Amino acid sequence: MLASWYDEQGSAAEVLRVGELPDPHPGPGEVRVRVSVSGVNPGDTKKCRGWLGSSMPYPRVVPHSDAAGVVDEVGEGVDAHRVGQRVWVYGAQSYRPFGTAAQFTVVPDAQAVPLPGHLSDELGASLGIPGITAHRAVFADGPVDGRTVLVHGVLGGVGSLAAQLARWDGATVIGTVRRGGDLGLIDPAVVPHAVALDSADPAAEIRSYAPDGVHRVVEVSLSANADLDNAVTALDAVIAAYGTHTDRTELPFWPLLFNNVTLRLLGSDDFPAAAKRQAARDLTAAASAGALTVDIGDRHPLEDIAKAHDRVDAGGRGRVLVTVGP
């Protein structure tokens, strides 16, 4: 099969290879997926670069955890009727050496989720890490129907999906962007209240939409927003953080304590298996109902995977995809 891999860590241009590898085959409880589109996440590029001193977990790694494609082979114990089924894939390279940057990937049966016929491969390949992280951030502490959810970085991959999921469940969503010039990019049907963090008093603006405080915060940068979150959270609120810009993040401890705020830290590879399965069901249901859309940014052929990694590292809006199949 045609695949991309790295045998050592470093910059994408230096270490990513593209060529032929042996076709994989599923073991018991696994399926093989013929990949059409592979999704690229910041975690994929960080693993490749050796971020935070991480080492090679396996002698060879085929990167990427997310994809869409078609089941073409099943292992022992898996329903043979799955062959030919369109699926979206999550967690392919989570504690496993061979991800989705290849013509075939093998995953446990549950991690190949049926993709309804009216949904695109591009959307399917965008539901894995960002979608499951967004779902956990919104729902780990219960439903949000009737609640107010603040989503920082609402135009980002996780933030956008978190806002849509919260809205789908009946929450009132307040979204933030870094610059006032980005406010016009927000869909008011999903995010009726939007605040720019470079405004004169973003906390007062958020409080104008939620006088009693927000109940959930989906946090993309805890180090940047800890004081703001403290200023706008309600009693017993939850701050669910999946990112920060300063490793040793300072918190306004006593104000948060007196407000009984829960701080939830989210590492997507290690969410409970049951939470991932529930997220997969809910993401598919919401997408099927037309409640989820994804902004697609760059698309690159597998031969240009290094450019895709560089695009993710450079930031910017839109999901970055690698086209593998026809």
Contacts in CASP RR format, 6 or more apart in sequence:
PFRMAT RR
TARGET T0000
AUTHOR 0000-0000-0000
METHOD contacts of the structure
MODEL  1
MLASWYDEQGSAAEVLRVGELPDPHPGPGEVRVRVSVSGVNPGDTKKCRG
WLGSSMPYPRVVPHSDAAGVVDEVGEGVDAHRVGQRVWVYGAQSYRPFGT
AAQFTVVPDAQAVPLPGHLSDELGASLGIPGITAHRAVFADGPVDGRTVL
VHGVLGGVGSLAAQLARWDGATVIGTVRRGGDLGLIDPAVVPHAVALDSA
DPAAEIRSYAPDGVHRVVEVSLSANADLDNAVTALDAVIAAYGTHTDRTE
LPFWPLLFNNVTLRLLGSDDFPAAAKRQAARDLTAAASAGALTVDIGDRH
PLEDIAKAHDRVDAGGRGRVLVTVGP
1 20 0 8 1.000
1 21 0 8 1.000
1 22 0 8 1.000
1 23 0 8 1.000
1 24 0 8 1.000
1 102 0 8 1.000
1 103 0 8 1.000
1 104 0 8 1.000
2 18 0 8 1.000
2 19 0 8 1.000
2 20 0 8 1.000
2 102 0 8 1.000
2 103 0 8 1.000
2 302 0 8 1.000
2 324 0 8 1.000
3 18 0 8 1.000
3 19 0 8 1.000
3 20 0 8 1.000
3 21 0 8 1.000
3 62 0 8 1.000
3 101 0 8 1.000
3 102 0 8 1.000
3 103 0 8 1.000
3 302 0 8 1.000
4 16 0 8 1.000
4 17 0 8 1.000
4 18 0 8 1.000
4 19 0 8 1.000
4 62 0 8 1.000
4 63 0 8 1.000
4 101 0 8 1.000
4 102 0 8 1.000
4 302 0 8 1.000
4 305 0 8 1.000
5 16 0 8 1.000
5 17 0 8 1.000
5 21 0 8 1.000
5 60 0 8 1.000
5 61 0 8 1.000
5 62 0 8 1.000
5 63 0 8 1.000
5 101 0 8 1.000
6 15 0 8 1.000
6 16 0 8 1.000
6 17 0 8 1.000
6 48 0 8 1.000
6 60 0 8 1.000
6 61 0 8 1.000
6 63 0 8 1.000
7 15 0 8 1.000
7 17 0 8 1.000
7 56 0 8 1.000
7 59 0 8 1.000
7 60 0 8 1.000
8 15 0 8 1.000
8 56 0 8 1.000
9 15 0 8 1.000
9 47 0 8 1.000
9 48 0 8 1.000
9 49 0 8 1.000
9 50 0 8 1.000
9 54 0 8 1.000
9 55 0 8 1.000
9 56 0 8 1.000
10 48 0 8 1.000
10 49 0 8 1.000
10 50 0 8 1.000
11 49 0 8 1.000
12 45 0 8 1.000
12 48 0 8 1.000
12 49 0 8 1.000
12 305 0 8 1.000
12 306 0 8 1.000
12 309 0 8 1.000
12 310 0 8 1.000
12 313 0 8 1.000
13 306 0 8 1.000
13 310 0 8 1.000
15 48 0 8 1.000
16 48 0 8 1.000
16 63 0 8 1.000
16 305 0 8 1.000
16 306 0 8 1.000
16 309 0 8 1.000
18 302 0 8 1.000
18 303 0 8 1.000
18 305 0 8 1.000
21 62 0 8 1.000
21 102 0 8 1.000
23 104 0 8 1.000
24 32 0 8 1.000
24 98 0 8 1.000
24 104 0 8 1.000
24 105 0 8 1.000
24 106 0 8 1.000
25 32 0 8 1.000
25 73 0 8 1.000
25 75 0 8 1.000
25 106 0 8 1.000
26 32 0 8 1.000
26 73 0 8 1.000
26 74 0 8 1.000
26 75 0 8 1.000
26 78 0 8 1.000
26 106 0 8 1.000
27 75 0 8 1.000
27 76 0 8 1.000
27 106 0 8 1.000
28 75 0 8 1.000
28 76 0 8 1.000
28 77 0 8 1.000
29 74 0 8 1.000
29 75 0 8 1.000
29 76 0 8 1.000
29 77 0 8 1.000
29 78 0 8 1.000
29 108 0 8 1.000
29 109 0 8 1.000
30 74 0 8 1.000
30 75 0 8 1.000
30 78 0 8 1.000
30 106 0 8 1.000
30 107 0 8 1.000
30 108 0 8 1.000
30 109 0 8 1.000
31 71 0 8 1.000
31 73 0 8 1.000
31 74 0 8 1.000
31 75 0 8 1.000
31 78 0 8 1.000
31 82 0 8 1.000
31 87 0 8 1.000
31 106 0 8 1.000
31 107 0 8 1.000
31 108 0 8 1.000
31 109 0 8 1.000
31 112 0 8 1.000
32 71 0 8 1.000
32 72 0 8 1.000
32 73 0 8 1.000
32 74 0 8 1.000
32 104 0 8 1.000
32 105 0 8 1.000
32 106 0 8 1.000
33 67 0 8 1.000
33 69 0 8 1.000
33 70 0 8 1.000
33 71 0 8 1.000
33 72 0 8 1.000
33 87 0 8 1.000
33 89 0 8 1.000
33 100 0 8 1.000
33 104 0 8 1.000
33 105 0 8 1.000
33 106 0 8 1.000
33 107 0 8 1.000
33 112 0 8 1.000
34 69 0 8 1.000
34 70 0 8 1.000
34 71 0 8 1.000
34 72 0 8 1.000
34 103 0 8 1.000
34 104 0 8 1.000
34 325 0 8 1.000
35 67 0 8 1.000
35 68 0 8 1.000
35 69 0 8 1.000
35 89 0 8 1.000
35 100 0 8 1.000
35 102 0 8 1.000
35 103 0 8 1.000
35 104 0 8 1.000
35 105 0 8 1.000
35 324 0 8 1.000
35 325 0 8 1.000
36 67 0 8 1.000
36 68 0 8 1.000
36 69 0 8 1.000
36 70 0 8 1.000
36 121 0 8 1.000
36 125 0 8 1.000
36 323 0 8 1.000
36 324 0 8 1.000
36 325 0 8 1.000
36 326 0 8 1.000
37 67 0 8 1.000
37 68 0 8 1.000
37 69 0 8 1.000
37 121 0 8 1.000
37 122 0 8 1.000
37 124 0 8 1.000
37 125 0 8 1.000
37 321 0 8 1.000
37 322 0 8 1.000
37 323 0 8 1.000
37 324 0 8 1.000
37 325 0 8 1.000
38 64 0 8 1.000
38 66 0 8 1.000
38 67 0 8 1.000
38 100 0 8 1.000
38 101 0 8 1.000
38 102 0 8 1.000
38 125 0 8 1.000
38 302 0 8 1.000
38 321 0 8 1.000
38 322 0 8 1.000
38 323 0 8 1.000
38 324 0 8 1.000
39 64 0 8 1.000
39 66 0 8 1.000
39 67 0 8 1.000
39 100 0 8 1.000
39 125 0 8 1.000
39 126 0 8 1.000
39 319 0 8 1.000
39 320 0 8 1.000
39 321 0 8 1.000
39 322 0 8 1.000
40 64 0 8 1.000
40 308 0 8 1.000
40 309 0 8 1.000
40 311 0 8 1.000
40 312 0 8 1.000
40 320 0 8 1.000
40 321 0 8 1.000
40 322 0 8 1.000
41 64 0 8 1.000
41 65 0 8 1.000
41 66 0 8 1.000
41 129 0 8 1.000
41 130 0 8 1.000
41 312 0 8 1.000
42 312 0 8 1.000
42 313 0 8 1.000
43 51 0 8 1.000
43 129 0 8 1.000
44 63 0 8 1.000
44 64 0 8 1.000
44 65 0 8 1.000
44 93 0 8 1.000
44 309 0 8 1.000
44 312 0 8 1.000
45 309 0 8 1.000
45 312 0 8 1.000
45 313 0 8 1.000
46 52 0 8 1.000
46 54 0 8 1.000
47 54 0 8 1.000
47 61 0 8 1.000
47 63 0 8 1.000
47 93 0 8 1.000
48 61 0 8 1.000
48 63 0 8 1.000
48 309 0 8 1.000
49 313 0 8 1.000
57 95 0 8 1.000
57 97 0 8 1.000
58 97 0 8 1.000
60 97 0 8 1.000
61 93 0 8 1.000
61 97 0 8 1.000
61 98 0 8 1.000
61 99 0 8 1.000
62 93 0 8 1.000
62 97 0 8 1.000
62 98 0 8 1.000
62 99 0 8 1.000
62 100 0 8 1.000
62 101 0 8 1.000
62 102 0 8 1.000
62 105 0 8 1.000
63 93 0 8 1.000
63 99 0 8 1.000
63 101 0 8 1.000
63 305 0 8 1.000
64 92 0 8 1.000
64 93 0 8 1.000
64 99 0 8 1.000
64 100 0 8 1.000
64 101 0 8 1.000
64 322 0 8 1.000
65 89 0 8 1.000
65 90 0 8 1.000
65 91 0 8 1.000
65 92 0 8 1.000
65 93 0 8 1.000
65 94 0 8 1.000
65 99 0 8 1.000
65 100 0 8 1.000
65 128 0 8 1.000
65 129 0 8 1.000
66 88 0 8 1.000
66 89 0 8 1.000
66 90 0 8 1.000
66 91 0 8 1.000
66 92 0 8 1.000
66 100 0 8 1.000
66 124 0 8 1.000
66 125 0 8 1.000
66 126 0 8 1.000
66 127 0 8 1.000
66 128 0 8 1.000
66 129 0 8 1.000
67 88 0 8 1.000
67 89 0 8 1.000
67 92 0 8 1.000
67 99 0 8 1.000
67 100 0 8 1.000
67 105 0 8 1.000
67 125 0 8 1.000
67 324 0 8 1.000
68 86 0 8 1.000
68 87 0 8 1.000
68 88 0 8 1.000
68 89 0 8 1.000
68 115 0 8 1.000
68 121 0 8 1.000
68 122 0 8 1.000
68 123 0 8 1.000
68 124 0 8 1.000
68 125 0 8 1.000
69 86 0 8 1.000
69 87 0 8 1.000
69 88 0 8 1.000
69 89 0 8 1.000
69 115 0 8 1.000
69 121 0 8 1.000
70 84 0 8 1.000
70 85 0 8 1.000
70 86 0 8 1.000
70 87 0 8 1.000
71 82 0 8 1.000
71 83 0 8 1.000
71 84 0 8 1.000
71 85 0 8 1.000
71 87 0 8 1.000
71 112 0 8 1.000
72 83 0 8 1.000
72 84 0 8 1.000
72 104 0 8 1.000
73 83 0 8 1.000
74 80 0 8 1.000
74 82 0 8 1.000
74 83 0 8 1.000
74 109 0 8 1.000
78 109 0 8 1.000
82 109 0 8 1.000
82 112 0 8 1.000
85 112 0 8 1.000
85 114 0 8 1.000
86 114 0 8 1.000
86 115 0 8 1.000
86 117 0 8 1.000
86 121 0 8 1.000
87 112 0 8 1.000
87 113 0 8 1.000
87 114 0 8 1.000
87 115 0 8 1.000
88 112 0 8 1.000
88 113 0 8 1.000
88 115 0 8 1.000
88 124 0 8 1.000
88 125 0 8 1.000
88 127 0 8 1.000
88 128 0 8 1.000
88 284 0 8 1.000
89 100 0 8 1.000
89 105 0 8 1.000
89 107 0 8 1.000
89 111 0 8 1.000
89 112 0 8 1.000
89 113 0 8 1.000
89 125 0 8 1.000
89 128 0 8 1.000
90 111 0 8 1.000
90 113 0 8 1.000
90 127 0 8 1.000
90 128 0 8 1.000
90 129 0 8 1.000
90 132 0 8 1.000
90 276 0 8 1.000
90 280 0 8 1.000
91 107 0 8 1.000
91 111 0 8 1.000
91 128 0 8 1.000
91 129 0 8 1.000
91 269 0 8 1.000
92 98 0 8 1.000
92 99 0 8 1.000
92 100 0 8 1.000
92 105 0 8 1.000
92 107 0 8 1.000
92 111 0 8 1.000
93 99 0 8 1.000
93 100 0 8 1.000
94 269 0 8 1.000
95 269 0 8 1.000
96 107 0 8 1.000
98 105 0 8 1.000
98 106 0 8 1.000
99 105 0 8 1.000
100 324 0 8 1.000
101 302 0 8 1.000
101 305 0 8 1.000
101 322 0 8 1.000
101 324 0 8 1.000
102 324 0 8 1.000
103 324 0 8 1.000
103 325 0 8 1.000
110 273 0 8 1.000
110 277 0 8 1.000
110 280 0 8 1.000
113 127 0 8 1.000
113 280 0 8 1.000
113 284 0 8 1.000
114 284 0 8 1.000
115 121 0 8 1.000
115 124 0 8 1.000
115 284 0 8 1.000
116 284 0 8 1.000
116 287 0 8 1.000
116 288 0 8 1.000
118 288 0 8 1.000
119 287 0 8 1.000
119 288 0 8 1.000
122 294 0 8 1.000
122 296 0 8 1.000
122 319 0 8 1.000
122 321 0 8 1.000
123 287 0 8 1.000
123 292 0 8 1.000
123 293 0 8 1.000
123 294 0 8 1.000
124 287 0 8 1.000
125 319 0 8 1.000
125 321 0 8 1.000
126 157 0 8 1.000
126 294 0 8 1.000
126 296 0 8 1.000
126 319 0 8 1.000
126 321 0 8 1.000
127 161 0 8 1.000
127 280 0 8 1.000
127 283 0 8 1.000
127 284 0 8 1.000
127 287 0 8 1.000
127 292 0 8 1.000
128 283 0 8 1.000
129 268 0 8 1.000
130 157 0 8 1.000
130 158 0 8 1.000
130 159 0 8 1.000
130 161 0 8 1.000
130 319 0 8 1.000
131 158 0 8 1.000
131 161 0 8 1.000
131 165 0 8 1.000
131 279 0 8 1.000
131 283 0 8 1.000
132 268 0 8 1.000
132 271 0 8 1.000
132 276 0 8 1.000
132 279 0 8 1.000
132 280 0 8 1.000
132 283 0 8 1.000
133 158 0 8 1.000
133 242 0 8 1.000
133 266 0 8 1.000
133 267 0 8 1.000
133 268 0 8 1.000
134 157 0 8 1.000
134 158 0 8 1.000
134 159 0 8 1.000
134 161 0 8 1.000
134 162 0 8 1.000
134 165 0 8 1.000
134 218 0 8 1.000
135 161 0 8 1.000
135 162 0 8 1.000
135 165 0 8 1.000
135 278 0 8 1.000
135 279 0 8 1.000
135 282 0 8 1.000
135 283 0 8 1.000
136 240 0 8 1.000
136 266 0 8 1.000
136 268 0 8 1.000
136 271 0 8 1.000
136 275 0 8 1.000
136 279 0 8 1.000
137 158 0 8 1.000
137 162 0 8 1.000
137 216 0 8 1.000
137 218 0 8 1.000
137 219 0 8 1.000
137 240 0 8 1.000
137 242 0 8 1.000
137 264 0 8 1.000
137 266 0 8 1.000
138 144 0 8 1.000
138 149 0 8 1.000
138 162 0 8 1.000
138 165 0 8 1.000
138 166 0 8 1.000
138 169 0 8 1.000
138 171 0 8 1.000
138 216 0 8 1.000
138 218 0 8 1.000
138 240 0 8 1.000
139 165 0 8 1.000
139 169 0 8 1.000
139 278 0 8 1.000
139 279 0 8 1.000
139 282 0 8 1.000
140 238 0 8 1.000
140 240 0 8 1.000
140 264 0 8 1.000
140 266 0 8 1.000
140 275 0 8 1.000
141 216 0 8 1.000
141 238 0 8 1.000
141 240 0 8 1.000
141 262 0 8 1.000
141 264 0 8 1.000
143 169 0 8 1.000
144 166 0 8 1.000
144 169 0 8 1.000
144 170 0 8 1.000
144 171 0 8 1.000
144 215 0 8 1.000
144 216 0 8 1.000
145 169 0 8 1.000
145 170 0 8 1.000
145 171 0 8 1.000
146 170 0 8 1.000
146 171 0 8 1.000
146 172 0 8 1.000
147 171 0 8 1.000
147 172 0 8 1.000
147 215 0 8 1.000
147 216 0 8 1.000
148 171 0 8 1.000
148 172 0 8 1.000
148 173 0 8 1.000
148 174 0 8 1.000
148 209 0 8 1.000
148 210 0 8 1.000
148 213 0 8 1.000
148 214 0 8 1.000
148 215 0 8 1.000
148 216 0 8 1.000
148 234 0 8 1.000
149 162 0 8 1.000
149 163 0 8 1.000
149 166 0 8 1.000
149 171 0 8 1.000
149 172 0 8 1.000
149 173 0 8 1.000
149 174 0 8 1.000
149 214 0 8 1.000
149 215 0 8 1.000
149 216 0 8 1.000
149 217 0 8 1.000
149 218 0 8 1.000
150 173 0 8 1.000
150 174 0 8 1.000
150 175 0 8 1.000
150 176 0 8 1.000
150 206 0 8 1.000
150 210 0 8 1.000
150 214 0 8 1.000
150 216 0 8 1.000
150 217 0 8 1.000
150 218 0 8 1.000
150 229 0 8 1.000
150 232 0 8 1.000
151 159 0 8 1.000
151 162 0 8 1.000
151 163 0 8 1.000
151 166 0 8 1.000
151 173 0 8 1.000
151 174 0 8 1.000
151 175 0 8 1.000
151 176 0 8 1.000
151 191 0 8 1.000
151 217 0 8 1.000
151 218 0 8 1.000
152 159 0 8 1.000
152 175 0 8 1.000
152 176 0 8 1.000
152 217 0 8 1.000
152 218 0 8 1.000
152 219 0 8 1.000
152 220 0 8 1.000
152 221 0 8 1.000
152 225 0 8 1.000
153 159 0 8 1.000
153 175 0 8 1.000
153 176 0 8 1.000
153 177 0 8 1.000
153 178 0 8 1.000
153 220 0 8 1.000
154 160 0 8 1.000
154 162 0 8 1.000
154 163 0 8 1.000
154 173 0 8 1.000
154 175 0 8 1.000
154 176 0 8 1.000
154 177 0 8 1.000
154 186 0 8 1.000
154 191 0 8 1.000
154 194 0 8 1.000
155 177 0 8 1.000
155 182 0 8 1.000
155 185 0 8 1.000
155 186 0 8 1.000
155 295 0 8 1.000
155 317 0 8 1.000
156 220 0 8 1.000
156 317 0 8 1.000
156 318 0 8 1.000
157 294 0 8 1.000
157 295 0 8 1.000
157 318 0 8 1.000
157 319 0 8 1.000
158 218 0 8 1.000
158 220 0 8 1.000
158 242 0 8 1.000
159 218 0 8 1.000
159 220 0 8 1.000
160 294 0 8 1.000
160 295 0 8 1.000
161 283 0 8 1.000
161 292 0 8 1.000
161 294 0 8 1.000
162 218 0 8 1.000
163 173 0 8 1.000
163 175 0 8 1.000
163 190 0 8 1.000
163 191 0 8 1.000
163 218 0 8 1.000
164 190 0 8 1.000
164 286 0 8 1.000
164 291 0 8 1.000
164 292 0 8 1.000
164 293 0 8 1.000
165 282 0 8 1.000
165 283 0 8 1.000
165 286 0 8 1.000
165 291 0 8 1.000
165 292 0 8 1.000
166 173 0 8 1.000
166 216 0 8 1.000
166 218 0 8 1.000
167 173 0 8 1.000
167 190 0 8 1.000
167 191 0 8 1.000
167 291 0 8 1.000
168 286 0 8 1.000
168 289 0 8 1.000
168 291 0 8 1.000
168 292 0 8 1.000
171 216 0 8 1.000
172 192 0 8 1.000
172 193 0 8 1.000
172 209 0 8 1.000
172 210 0 8 1.000
173 190 0 8 1.000
173 191 0 8 1.000
173 192 0 8 1.000
173 193 0 8 1.000
174 191 0 8 1.000
174 193 0 8 1.000
174 194 0 8 1.000
174 195 0 8 1.000
174 206 0 8 1.000
174 209 0 8 1.000
174 210 0 8 1.000
174 214 0 8 1.000
175 186 0 8 1.000
175 191 0 8 1.000
175 193 0 8 1.000
175 194 0 8 1.000
175 195 0 8 1.000
176 194 0 8 1.000
176 195 0 8 1.000
176 196 0 8 1.000
176 197 0 8 1.000
176 202 0 8 1.000
176 206 0 8 1.000
177 183 0 8 1.000
177 185 0 8 1.000
177 186 0 8 1.000
177 194 0 8 1.000
177 195 0 8 1.000
177 196 0 8 1.000
177 197 0 8 1.000
178 196 0 8 1.000
178 197 0 8 1.000
178 198 0 8 1.000
179 196 0 8 1.000
179 197 0 8 1.000
179 198 0 8 1.000
180 196 0 8 1.000
180 198 0 8 1.000
180 199 0 8 1.000
181 196 0 8 1.000
182 196 0 8 1.000
183 194 0 8 1.000
183 196 0 8 1.000
184 194 0 8 1.000
185 317 0 8 1.000
186 194 0 8 1.000
188 194 0 8 1.000
193 209 0 8 1.000
195 202 0 8 1.000
195 205 0 8 1.000
195 206 0 8 1.000
196 202 0 8 1.000
197 225 0 8 1.000
197 228 0 8 1.000
199 205 0 8 1.000
202 228 0 8 1.000
203 228 0 8 1.000
203 231 0 8 1.000
203 232 0 8 1.000
206 213 0 8 1.000
206 214 0 8 1.000
206 228 0 8 1.000
206 232 0 8 1.000
207 213 0 8 1.000
207 231 0 8 1.000
207 232 0 8 1.000
210 232 0 8 1.000
210 234 0 8 1.000
212 234 0 8 1.000
213 232 0 8 1.000
213 233 0 8 1.000
213 234 0 8 1.000
213 237 0 8 1.000
214 232 0 8 1.000
214 233 0 8 1.000
214 234 0 8 1.000
214 237 0 8 1.000
215 234 0 8 1.000
215 236 0 8 1.000
215 237 0 8 1.000
215 238 0 8 1.000
216 237 0 8 1.000
216 238 0 8 1.000
216 240 0 8 1.000
217 229 0 8 1.000
217 232 0 8 1.000
217 233 0 8 1.000
217 237 0 8 1.000
217 238 0 8 1.000
217 239 0 8 1.000
217 240 0 8 1.000
218 240 0 8 1.000
218 242 0 8 1.000
219 225 0 8 1.000
219 229 0 8 1.000
219 239 0 8 1.000
219 240 0 8 1.000
219 241 0 8 1.000
219 242 0 8 1.000
219 243 0 8 1.000
220 241 0 8 1.000
220 242 0 8 1.000
220 243 0 8 1.000
221 243 0 8 1.000
221 244 0 8 1.000
221 245 0 8 1.000
222 229 0 8 1.000
222 239 0 8 1.000
222 241 0 8 1.000
222 243 0 8 1.000
222 244 0 8 1.000
222 249 0 8 1.000
222 251 0 8 1.000
223 244 0 8 1.000
223 245 0 8 1.000
223 246 0 8 1.000
223 249 0 8 1.000
223 250 0 8 1.000
224 244 0 8 1.000
224 245 0 8 1.000
226 249 0 8 1.000
226 250 0 8 1.000
226 251 0 8 1.000
226 252 0 8 1.000
227 252 0 8 1.000
229 239 0 8 1.000
230 252 0 8 1.000
230 255 0 8 1.000
230 256 0 8 1.000
230 259 0 8 1.000
230 261 0 8 1.000
233 239 0 8 1.000
233 256 0 8 1.000
233 259 0 8 1.000
233 261 0 8 1.000
234 259 0 8 1.000
235 259 0 8 1.000
235 260 0 8 1.000
236 259 0 8 1.000
236 260 0 8 1.000
236 261 0 8 1.000
236 262 0 8 1.000
237 259 0 8 1.000
237 261 0 8 1.000
237 262 0 8 1.000
238 261 0 8 1.000
238 262 0 8 1.000
238 263 0 8 1.000
238 264 0 8 1.000
239 261 0 8 1.000
239 262 0 8 1.000
239 263 0 8 1.000
239 264 0 8 1.000
240 264 0 8 1.000
240 266 0 8 1.000
241 263 0 8 1.000
241 264 0 8 1.000
241 265 0 8 1.000
241 266 0 8 1.000
242 265 0 8 1.000
242 266 0 8 1.000
242 267 0 8 1.000
242 268 0 8 1.000
243 266 0 8 1.000
251 263 0 8 1.000
256 263 0 8 1.000
271 279 0 8 1.000
283 292 0 8 1.000
286 292 0 8 1.000
294 318 0 8 1.000
294 319 0 8 1.000
295 317 0 8 1.000
295 318 0 8 1.000
295 319 0 8 1.000
296 318 0 8 1.000
296 319 0 8 1.000
296 321 0 8 1.000
297 317 0 8 1.000
297 318 0 8 1.000
297 319 0 8 1.000
297 320 0 8 1.000
297 321 0 8 1.000
298 307 0 8 1.000
298 308 0 8 1.000
298 311 0 8 1.000
298 318 0 8 1.000
298 320 0 8 1.000
298 321 0 8 1.000
299 320 0 8 1.000
299 321 0 8 1.000
299 322 0 8 1.000
299 323 0 8 1.000
300 307 0 8 1.000
300 308 0 8 1.000
300 311 0 8 1.000
300 320 0 8 1.000
300 321 0 8 1.000
300 322 0 8 1.000
300 323 0 8 1.000
301 322 0 8 1.000
301 323 0 8 1.000
302 322 0 8 1.000
302 323 0 8 1.000
302 324 0 8 1.000
305 322 0 8 1.000
308 320 0 8 1.000
308 321 0 8 1.000
308 322 0 8 1.000
311 320 0 8 1.000
312 320 0 8 1.000
END
